[in-house]
Amino acid sequence: MQIRLTGKSGAAEAFTLLEVMAALTIGLIMIAVLFVGIQQGNFILTNTRDDLRATQILLQKAEAIRLLTWPQLTNCPTTFQTLFYPGGGSTNQGITYYGTLSAIGTATNIPNTVSYQSTVHMITISITWTNFISNRLISHSRSLQTLSAVNGMQNYLYGAVGP
């Protein structure tokens, strides 16, 4: 009795070495692209976090300046620095933000016809920081302008001083 097999032979069902190598090459390219995407995502996340912290520092300084009267503002330091370490704790690691305050003088965005123009000054707050991303040194800067009233904004808001 003879047994006869019908259908494809065993050689036709297997992959060739060329097909396996092509599949491995495509797989390796996909993995490499995935790692580059993760690295770029981390880069964007780090930059966004640092930029958000700079914005928070600028707003904090602006809110404090708005409350000061002009005599108090003249005693305010014109430079400052703030350390930010995303991991928390009191370490010397992290990013140092360097800032400056400068008074431009009478606010230029208020029309000359307004009676209180001479009692409002424009203040510019600038901040710079440098960080390393992928062993590259990157410098950043942001600035914000705010108005400062002669008697402090809170006095105008709560009615202690008229406009």
DODRENBA-612790 format. One record per residue (C-alpha): x, y, z; residue in three letters. Coordinates in steps of 0.05 Angstrom, whole numbers, plus 5000, padded with zeros to 4 digits. Layout:
BEGIN
XYZALA/...
This chain:
BEGIN
500050005000MET/502750684980GLN/500851335014ILE/500251914967ARG/500352634993LEU/496653144955THR/497453894960GLY/503554354967LYS/510354094982SER/513854275047GLY/518654745012ALA/512955184986ALA/510155295056GLU/516455575088ALA/519256285083PHE/525556405045THR/531556735077LEU/530457355034LEU/523357435060GLU/525557355133VAL/531157875124MET/526258365091ALA/521358285149ALA/526858385200LEU/529359015164THR/522359315164ILE/521459135237GLY/528059465257LEU/526360095219ILE/519660125255MET/523060045323ILE/528160585306ALA/522661065285VAL/518960915350LEU/525061085392PHE/526261735354VAL/518861915364GLY/519461785439ILE/525762205443GLN/522562785406GLN/516462735450GLY/520862775512ASN/524463385482PHE/517863745470ILE/515263565539LEU/521663835572THR/521364485533ASN/513964575548THR/515064455622ARG/520864955625ASP/516865465586ASP/510865385631LEU/515265485693ARG/518166115662ALA/511066375649THR/509166225721GLN/515166615747ILE/513567205701LEU/506367225725LEU/508367165798GLN/513167755791LYS/507968165752ALA/502568055805GLU/507368265860ALA/509568895821ILE/502369105809ARG/501269145885LEU/507369585899LEU/507070345902THR/512370725864TRP/516670865926PRO/516470125942GLN/518069955870LEU/524470375872THR/526869935929ASN/525269295890CYS/531268915863PRO/532068965788THR/534868265780THR/532667595808PHE/533966865799GLN/529566255813THR/531665525814LEU/526865005788PHE/528064265797TYR/522363845768PRO/524063255814GLY/522463675875GLY/526463735938GLY/531964215957SER/537664055910THR/542364465869ASN/540264095806GLN/535364365756GLY/534664995716ILE/536265695741THR/531866245713TYR/535066935711TYR/530467535709GLY/530668295703THR/525668845718LEU/525869495680SER/521270095682ALA/520170415614ILE/516771025643GLY/509871285625THR/505670755594ALA/505570845518THR/499270435509ASN/494870935546ILE/492271525505PRO/494972225522ASN/487872475533THR/486772025594VAL/487572395660SER/491171835697TYR/496471705643GLN/502072035684SER/500471595744THR/501570935707VAL/508270655685HIS/510070075641MET/514369535673ILE/517868995632THR/519768335664ILE/524667905625SER/527067205641ILE/532466765610THR/534566055622TRP/538965525592THR/538064775591ASN/541264165561PHE/537263725515ILE/540863135484SER/547563445504ASN/545864085467ARG/545864755504LEU/539465135488ILE/538065845511SER/531066115520HIS/527966785539SER/521167065553ARG/518567755573SER/512168055599LEU/509768765606GLN/505169025660THR/502669685686LEU/504469975754SER/500270525786ALA/503371065830VAL/499670815892ASN/499370075874GLY/493669745837MET/490269485900GLN/488870195922ASN/485070335858TYR/481369675860LEU/478969755933TYR/477570495930GLY/483070755976ALA/485471235922VAL/481371545866GLY/483671515793PRO/
